[in-house]
Amino acid sequence: MQKSTFGCDIIAKKRFYMQEIVNILVKSFLTNPFVIAILVLGLISLLFYRRIVGFFGESHTKSALRKLPKEYIVLNNVNIIANGYHNQIDHVVVSKYGIFCIETKQYNGYITGSKWDKNWVRHYGNKKSYCINPIRQNYGHVKGLCTILGLTENEVFNIVCIPSNAKLNIQDDGEVTRYDTLNRKILSYRDVIIDDVDDIVKVIIHNKINNKKQREESHR
């Protein structure tokens, strides 16, 4: 019985010391500022993954648009209400050669679809998922701009920019481009069709929804 009790005491002590070691490691781990920072950043990345990815995609597009000649006026993150709908437009470029309505999508994987499809297909190996067709989505934005500006669809151009390295198999009429070819596409329009560039910029700015409360009310 004494041997058995002695053996139990040894096992109990081992468990006690092991638990103490674990507690010390956990305490040290969770009180380390570097470790805490990594955990917080990881949590933020998980919660806001889509927004973060979208932000970097739009940043690539903004960087490209900054290189346009000065006669092109770039407006970013344009929120307007037209035809009873809220339109959140990533970028609007105003010039005498037309108004360019730009939607940025930071896609990954292999993307297939056409401009007429309701959704596009994103392929990841043997898996696939669906995403809204951005050409159709941006067409709604084009119509919204036409409404507030009093222009036709021949004066407002639908452009979808995909700055990622996603492989694309899209049937379109030239709406889809990459950020490294975006400016080349915009500069390819050389016919002067807009006379009052400054007035158009003023109308867009006047119709912009600038505060969060207005944007929330526009979704109701």
C-alpha positions in Angstrom: 0.0 0.0 0.0 2.9 2.4 0.8 4.5 1.8 -2.6 1.2 2.4 -4.3 0.7 5.6 -2.3 4.2 6.7 -3.1 3.6 6.1 -6.8 0.4 8.1 -6.7 2.2 10.9 -5.1 4.9 11.0 -7.8 2.2 11.0 -10.5 0.3 13.8 -8.7 3.4 15.8 -8.4 4.2 15.3 -12.1 0.8 16.5 -13.0 1.1 19.5 -10.7 4.4 20.5 -12.2 3.2 20.0 -15.7 0.1 22.1 -15.0 2.3 24.8 -13.5 4.6 24.8 -16.6 1.6 25.0 -18.9 0.1 27.9 -16.8 3.5 29.8 -17.0 3.7 29.2 -20.8 0.2 30.3 -21.4 0.6 33.4 -19.1 3.9 34.3 -20.9 2.3 33.7 -24.3 -0.7 35.8 -23.6 1.2 38.7 -21.9 3.7 39.0 -24.7 2.9 42.2 -26.7 4.3 40.7 -29.9 2.1 37.6 -29.6 -1.0 39.7 -28.7 -0.4 41.9 -31.7 -0.2 38.8 -34.0 -3.4 37.4 -32.5 -5.3 40.7 -32.9 -4.1 41.1 -36.5 -5.1 37.6 -37.3 -8.6 38.1 -35.8 -9.0 41.4 -37.7 -8.0 39.7 -40.9 -10.5 36.9 -40.4 -13.3 39.3 -39.6 -12.6 41.9 -42.3 -11.0 39.7 -45.0 -13.2 40.9 -47.8 -12.9 44.6 -46.9 -9.1 44.3 -46.6 -8.8 42.5 -49.9 -11.1 45.1 -51.6 -9.1 47.9 -50.1 -5.9 46.7 -51.6 -7.5 46.1 -54.9 -8.9 49.7 -55.0 -5.5 51.0 -53.9 -3.9 49.4 -56.9 -6.5 51.0 -59.2 -6.1 54.4 -57.5 -2.3 54.3 -58.0 -2.9 53.6 -61.7 -5.4 56.4 -62.1 -3.1 59.0 -60.5 -0.8 58.6 -63.5 -3.5 59.8 -66.0 -2.9 63.3 -67.6 -4.2 66.3 -65.6 -7.1 66.8 -68.0 -8.6 63.6 -66.5 -10.4 64.2 -63.2 -10.5 61.2 -60.8 -13.2 60.8 -58.1 -12.9 57.8 -55.8 -15.6 56.1 -53.7 -18.6 57.9 -55.2 -21.9 57.2 -53.4 -25.0 58.5 -55.2 -28.7 57.8 -55.2 -30.3 57.5 -58.6 -33.5 55.9 -59.9 -34.3 55.0 -56.3 -31.1 52.9 -55.8 -27.9 53.5 -53.9 -24.9 53.3 -56.2 -21.5 52.8 -54.6 -19.0 53.5 -57.4 -15.3 52.7 -56.8 -13.9 55.3 -59.2 -15.3 57.8 -61.7 -13.0 59.4 -64.2 -14.3 62.6 -65.9 -12.9 63.8 -69.2 -13.9 65.4 -72.5 -13.5 62.0 -74.0 -16.3 60.5 -71.8 -17.1 59.5 -68.2 -15.5 56.3 -67.1 -17.4 54.4 -64.4 -14.9 51.9 -62.9 -15.6 48.9 -60.6 -12.7 47.2 -59.0 -12.8 43.5 -58.1 -9.9 41.7 -56.3 -10.5 38.2 -57.4 -8.4 35.0 -56.9 -8.4 31.7 -58.6 -9.7 31.0 -62.1 -12.8 33.1 -63.1 -15.2 32.1 -65.9 -18.3 33.8 -67.2 -19.7 36.3 -69.7 -21.1 39.9 -69.5 -24.6 38.5 -69.8 -24.4 36.0 -66.9 -26.0 36.9 -63.6 -23.0 35.4 -61.8 -19.4 34.4 -62.6 -17.8 31.2 -61.4 -14.7 31.2 -59.3 -12.7 27.9 -59.5 -10.3 26.7 -56.8 -9.1 23.3 -57.9 -12.1 21.0 -57.7 -14.1 23.6 -55.8 -16.1 26.5 -57.1 -18.1 29.4 -55.8 -20.2 32.1 -57.4 -19.8 35.9 -57.4 -22.0 38.7 -58.8 -21.1 39.6 -62.4 -19.3 42.9 -61.9 -20.1 44.0 -65.5 -23.9 43.8 -64.8 -23.3 45.3 -61.3 -21.4 48.3 -62.8 -24.0 48.7 -65.5 -26.4 49.8 -62.8 -23.8 52.4 -61.7 -23.5 53.6 -65.3 -27.3 54.1 -65.5 -27.2 56.0 -62.2 -24.5 58.3 -63.5 -26.5 58.8 -66.7 -29.6 59.8 -64.7 -27.9 62.4 -62.5 -25.8 63.8 -65.3 -28.4 63.8 -68.0 -26.1 61.8 -70.3 -26.5 58.7 -72.5 -24.9 55.3 -72.2 -22.7 56.3 -75.2 -21.1 58.9 -73.0 -20.6 56.9 -69.8 -18.3 53.8 -70.1 -18.5 50.6 -68.1 -15.1 49.4 -67.0 -14.3 46.6 -64.6 -10.7 46.5 -63.3 -9.3 43.3 -61.8 -5.9 44.1 -60.3 -5.2 40.6 -58.9 -3.4 37.8 -60.6 -6.6 35.8 -61.1 -6.9 33.9 -64.4 -9.8 35.1 -66.5 -11.9 33.4 -69.1 -14.6 36.1 -69.6 -16.7 36.8 -72.7 -17.1 40.6 -72.8 -17.0 43.5 -75.1 -13.9 45.0 -73.7 -15.3 46.1 -70.3 -12.8 44.0 -68.3 -9.2 45.2 -67.9 -6.2 44.9 -65.5 -4.8 47.8 -63.5 -1.6 47.8 -65.5 -3.7 48.3 -68.7 -6.4 50.5 -67.2 -4.9 53.8 -68.3 -4.2 52.6 -71.7 -7.8 51.6 -72.1 -9.1 55.0 -70.9 -6.6 56.9 -73.1 -7.8 54.9 -76.1 -11.0 56.9 -76.2 -10.1 60.0 -78.3 -13.4 61.4 -79.6 -14.4 64.6 -77.8 -18.0 64.0 -76.6 -18.2 66.0 -73.4 -18.2 69.8 -73.4 -18.7 70.8 -69.8 -16.2 68.7 -67.8 -16.1 71.0 -64.8 -19.9 71.2 -64.6 -20.2 67.4 -64.6 -17.7 67.1 -61.7 -19.7 69.7 -59.7 -22.9 67.7 -60.3 -21.3 64.4 -59.2 -19.9 66.1 -56.0 -23.2 67.7 -55.3 -25.0 64.4 -55.5 -22.5 62.4 -53.4 -23.7 60.9 -50.2 -20.9 62.0 -47.8 -21.9 60.7 -44.4 -22.6 57.3 -43.0 -26.2 58.1 -41.8 -27.2 59.1 -45.4 -25.7 55.9 -46.8 -27.6 53.8 -44.2 -30.9 55.5 -45.0 -30.4 55.0 -48.7 -30.3 51.3 -48.2 -33.7 51.2 -46.4 
